[in-house]
Amino acid sequence: MMAGLDILIKTPEMTMQNQFALSSEFISELLAGMRLRGVKYRRIQTGPSFGMGFDARPEHVYFHFLAFGKAVLRTEDGALHDLSAGSAVLMPRGQAHQILSDPDNAFENIDTFDVAPLGEAVSGVNTCPSTHPTPSAVLFYGCMEFNLGGMQGLGKLMPDVMTTSTQEHRHPGLLPILESMKREICAGRIGFAGILARLADVAAALIVRGWIEGGCENASGLVAALRDPRLARAILALHRQPGRDWNVTDMAAEARISRSAFAQRFQSTIGIPPLKYLTELRMNLARLWLSDERLSIEAAAQRLGYTSQAAFSRAFKRINGQPPGISRKA
């Protein structure tokens, strides 16, 4: 049995089989909807003293992997995270931060360094002085657009910094990916840049999955709802059939409780009414379909159960802050 959300949502009301089913379904929904589109990747070699600053990038995720050497990651609130060879970091809200050889070091914005194209979507940065032919640290980082599709609300619950390492055993499936990244970074074989970019995408997804399977650090909101077996059944039904003509009575039937009890339980746990949650779910999915799958506005509206394209467009703009046409062009 998985050691993931089966623990998270375990209650006397549920059989072991049902716990496993809800856990698997939720994780599958999340990973199926997650999109990590590479904006830029860098392979960085440094000398013994270095400092690199990374600007805040809302709706993006930073991924760092230190293949060789040591470093310190400092976040906006001054918190320090020691990194050693094999350390991987995921910052799901794209907050500003620095990577330094020492906490007292000055730093320069990473975008000011000279870069050399290495391959598909990857460039190299070499700050190692000529007096040090061997780099003191080798780092690979990516800044990617982060979209969780219908599970977009879960991103707000993730910690600012998620770390792991090849020395840890919390995420066994991640270890071979990180080891492969280390080999590709250090060997520099033909095509290594494109392989690194793909491995970084997989590593980021596995870190997110490990966070969920580890219990989401007791996060509230949507995660708290998924600990409640009745709410979990209703929420997963919404995610499986977002285009169905849902009403609160139908949702309550999925949860197997009364309409009034369901509405109160949903509002108090997640913080918004059930129908608003459904609208946000639909519009998050629509934005993904329009931008990534190039679906037409009419097709997206129909898939989500809207008989009027105008009503769909109004809902889309209200939730996403812009008309659906702009998302599709982007």
Long-range contacts (C-beta under 8 A, 24 or more apart in sequence): 2-213, 3-213, 4-212, 4-213, 4-214, 5-212, 5-213, 5-215, 5-226, 7-215, 8-215, 8-216, 8-223, 8-226, 8-227, 9-226, 9-227, 9-228, 9-229, 9-232, 11-227, 11-228, 11-229, 13-229, 13-230, 14-229, 18-229, 22-226, 22-229, 22-232, 22-233, 22-236, 25-236, 25-240, 26-212, 26-226, 26-232, 26-236, 27-209, 27-212, 27-213, 29-150, 29-151, 29-236, 29-239, 29-240, 30-148, 30-151, 30-154, 30-208, 30-209, 30-212, 31-205, 31-208, 31-209, 32-149, 33-147, 33-148, 33-149, 33-150, 33-151, 33-285, 33-288, 34-147, 34-148, 34-149, 34-151, 34-205, 34-208, 35-145, 35-146, 35-147, 35-148, 35-149, 35-288, 35-292, 36-61, 36-144, 36-145, 36-146, 36-201, 36-204, 36-205, 37-144, 37-145, 37-147, 37-292, 38-121, 38-142, 38-144, 38-197, 38-200, 38-201, 39-142, 39-143, 39-144, 39-145, 40-121, 40-123, 40-142, 40-143, 41-121, 41-122, 41-123, 41-140, 41-141, 41-142, 41-193, 41-196, 41-197, 41-200, 42-110, 42-115, 42-122, 42-123, 42-124, 42-125, 42-139, 42-140, 42-141, 42-142, 43-118, 43-122, 43-123, 43-124, 43-125, 43-138, 43-139, 43-140, 43-185, 43-193, 43-196, 44-124, 44-125, 44-126, 44-127, 44-137, 44-138, 44-139, 44-140, 44-141, 45-124, 45-125, 45-126, 45-127, 45-128, 45-135, 45-137, 45-138, 46-101, 46-127, 46-128, 46-135, 46-136, 46-137, 46-138, 46-139, 47-127, 47-128, 47-129, 47-132, 47-135, 47-136, 48-101, 48-132, 48-136, 49-101, 49-102, 49-105, 50-99, 50-100, 50-101, 50-105, 50-127, 50-136, 50-137, 51-98, 51-99, 51-100, 51-101, 51-105, 51-106, 51-107, 51-108, 52-98, 52-99, 52-100, 52-107, 52-108, 52-109, 52-110, 52-113, 53-96, 53-97, 53-98, 53-107, 53-108, 53-109, 53-110, 54-96, 54-97, 54-98, 54-99, 54-109, 54-110, 54-141, 54-143, 55-96, 55-109, 55-111, 56-94, 56-95, 56-96, 57-94, 57-143, 58-93, 58-94, 59-94, 59-145, 59-146, 59-147, 60-94, 60-143, 60-144, 60-145, 60-146, 61-90, 61-91, 61-92, 61-93, 61-94, 61-143, 61-144, 61-145, 61-146, 61-204, 62-89, 62-90, 62-91, 62-94, 62-97, 62-141, 62-142, 62-143, 63-88, 63-89, 63-90, 63-91, 63-141, 63-142, 63-143, 63-144, 63-200, 63-203, 63-204, 64-88, 64-89, 64-91, 64-99, 64-139, 64-140, 64-141, 65-89, 65-139, 65-140, 65-141, 65-178, 65-181, 65-182, 65-185, 65-200, 65-203, 66-137, 66-138, 66-139, 67-138, 67-139, 67-140, 67-181, 67-182, 67-185, 67-186, 68-135, 68-137, 68-138, 68-182, 68-185, 68-186, 69-135, 69-136, 69-137, 69-138, 69-139, 70-101, 70-137, 71-99, 71-100, 71-101, 71-137, 71-139, 72-99, 72-100, 72-101, 72-102, 72-103, 73-97, 73-98, 73-99, 73-100, 73-161, 74-98, 74-99, 74-100, 74-103, 75-160, 75-161, 79-161, 81-161, 81-163, 83-163, 84-165, 84-167, 85-166, 85-182, 86-165, 86-166, 86-167, 86-178, 86-182, 87-163, 87-164, 87-165, 88-163, 88-164, 88-165, 88-174, 88-178, 88-203, 88-207, 89-161, 89-162, 89-163, 90-161, 90-162, 90-163, 90-204, 90-207, 90-208, 91-160, 91-161, 91-162, 92-146, 92-155, 92-158, 92-159, 92-160, 92-162, 92-208, 93-155, 93-158, 93-160, 94-143, 94-146, 95-160, 99-139, 101-136, 101-137, 110-141, 118-192, 118-193, 119-191, 119-192, 119-193, 119-194, 120-193, 120-194, 120-197, 121-193, 121-194, 121-197, 122-193, 122-194, 122-196, 122-197, 138-185, 138-186, 140-181, 140-185, 140-196, 140-200, 142-197, 142-200, 142-204, 144-200, 144-201, 144-204, 147-287, 147-288, 147-292, 148-284, 149-284, 149-285, 149-288, 150-239, 150-242, 150-281, 150-284, 150-285, 151-222, 151-239, 152-280, 152-284, 153-221, 153-222, 153-280, 154-222, 154-223, 156-221, 157-216, 157-219, 157-220, 157-221, 157-222, 157-223, 158-208, 158-211, 158-219, 159-211, 159-217, 162-207, 162-208, 162-211, 164-207, 164-210, 170-210, 170-214, 171-206, 171-207, 171-209, 171-210, 173-206, 174-203, 174-206, 174-207, 174-210, 177-202, 177-203, 177-206, 178-203, 221-269, 221-270, 221-271, 222-270, 224-269, 224-270, 225-266, 225-269, 225-270, 228-265, 228-269, 230-255, 230-256, 230-257, 230-262, 230-265, 231-255, 231-262, 231-265, 231-266, 231-269, 231-270, 234-262, 234-266, 234-274, 235-277, 238-277, 238-278, 238-281, 239-281, 242-278, 242-281, 242-282, 242-285, 242-304, 242-305, 243-282, 243-302, 243-303, 243-304, 243-305, 244-305, 245-305, 246-275, 246-278, 247-275, 248-274, 248-275, 279-315, 279-319, 280-319, 282-315, 283-315, 283-316, 283-318, 283-319, 283-320, 284-319, 286-312, 286-316, 286-324, 286-327, 287-316, 287-320, 287-324, 287-327, 290-324, 290-327, 290-328, 291-327, 291-328, 291-330, 294-328, 295-328, 296-328, 297-324, 297-325, 297-328, 300-324
